[in-house]
Amino acid sequence: MVKLCLFVASCACLVFWHFATLCNPTLEVLGSGYFSIYSRDTVRSPLIIRRLDMGSGFIYTTRSEDAATLRQKFNTIDGESITLDRHVPTRDILAVLGHTKVSSRTDSVMTITYAYSGRGRDFIEHGGSRINLQIAHRGNRTTVGWPVILGSF
C-alpha cells in the first residue's frame, strides 16, 4: 500500500511539473542568448554564469542552450527571460510563443510590448489588463520575459 501511495504521489508531481512547464513559455526556443531564471531558491551549478541577489530572490544567468538543464535544478521559478543580440520582430515572438499583444509603447531608446496568453500560470495586471509576457527592443537587442522582464533591459 505504501508503494502504491508513493507511486501515485510521484505521478501526480510529474504531471503537475509537466503541466506547469507546458503552460509557461520556454523562451530558449527563440534562439541563442543569455537566459535568466528568477527564483527564491538557492542553487549552485557550473552552468550559472552570474547570480544576482535581489533581496527577496535571485536572478541566475546562463546560456540559452543550458536553460533546460539548469531549470531542472529549481523547485520554484518565478519568471524567466532571454536576451538575444539581434532584433527579433515582435510578431514572430508572439507567434512562436502563442501570445496576443495587449499594448506597446515606444520612446527614443526602446519599444516595449506587453502580451498575454491564457495558457500561462502567472500573470500581472498592467494598465487594467492581464499580461504574462514582456518584449523589449533596444537597438539590435531583444529581451523577452515572463511574466515580465526583471533586471535591466
N, C-alpha and C positions, 0 to 999 in steps of 0.2 A: 504494500500500500504506500509506503514512504517513497519507494522508487517511482511509482506512478505519479504521486504528487509532485515530486521533483521534476519529472519529465514534463508534466503539464505546465508547471511554472516556467520551466526553461523555454518551452514552445511559445508561451504567452509573451515572454520577454523578447524572444526573437521576432515574433510577429509585430510587436509594438515598435521595436527598433527599426525593422524594415519599413513599416508604415511611416514613421517619422522621417526616415531617410528619403522616402519617395515623395513626401509632402513638400519638403523644403528643397529648393533648387541646389543641385551640385554644380557650383559655379565654375569648377575646373573644366567643364565641357566647353567653356568659352575660349580656352587656349592657354598658352604658356605665359606665366607671370608670377607675381608674388601673391601668395594666398594667406589670409589671416583667419584665425578662429578666435572667437570671443567666448570666454568661459570663466566660471568661478573655480574650476578645477585646477589643481597644481599638477602639471605634467612635465616630465623630463624625457627628452628624446634627442638623439643626434640629428634628427630631421629638422629641429627647430633652429631657425636662423636667428630669431630675435624673440625675446619675451618682454613685454611691456606691462608693468604693474599699473593698473588703473584705479587701485584702491579697493574697489568692490569686485574686481576680477582681473583677468589678464587678456592681453592680445598676443597670441602666438603666431609667428610668421614663418612660413616655409615656402618652398617652390610648389607651384600648382601640380606638378607631376607627383609630388609626395603627399598631397592633400588627403587622398582616400586612406592611405596608411596611417597618417597622423590622426585623422578624425576618429579612428577606431580606439584611440587611447583615452578618449573623453567619456565621462558619464553624462555630462550636461554641456550642450553647445547653445549659447545664447544668440549667436549670429556668426556670419561668415562674410568675407569679402575677397575679391581678387582685383589686382591692379595689373593691367595689360599695357605694355609700352607701345601701343598702337591704337588708332581710332577704330572702334567697332560701332557701326551705326546702331542707334537705339532700337530701331525697328527690328534689326537682326537679333539683338539680345532678347527683346520681348518675345519674338517668335520662337527662339530656341528654348527659352525658359518657360514659355506658356503664360506670360503675364499680360495685363492690359494697362496701357498708360492711363494714369489718373490726372497728372498735371506735370508741368515743367516750368522752369524759369531760366533765363539767360541773363548773365551780366557781362561785363567787359572781359572777364577772365575764364568763365566756365558756364556750362549748361548742366543743370541738374534735373533729372526726370524721376518722378515717383510713380510706382506701378503697384498693381495688386493682382493676386491670384487666390481664389478661394481654396486652393489645394494646400497652401502654406499653413502651418500650425501657429505661426506667430504673426502678429501684425501690430501696428501702432496707428493711432489717429493722427492725421495730418490735414489741416485745413478742412475738417469736417468729414474726411473720407478715410477709409481704411487703406493702409499701404503696407506692403511687405517686401518691397524691392526698391532700391535707390540706385540710380545710374548717374555718374558724374563724368563729364568730358572736359578735360583741361588740356588744351593743345593737342598733341598726339597721344595723350594718355587717357585710358578709360578705366574707371574704377566702378565695380558693381558690388553691392552688398545687400544682404537680407538680415533682419527686416529693414535695417538702414546701414549705411557705412559708418563705422566707428573709427576714430582716429582721423588722421589727415588725409585729404584727397585734393 
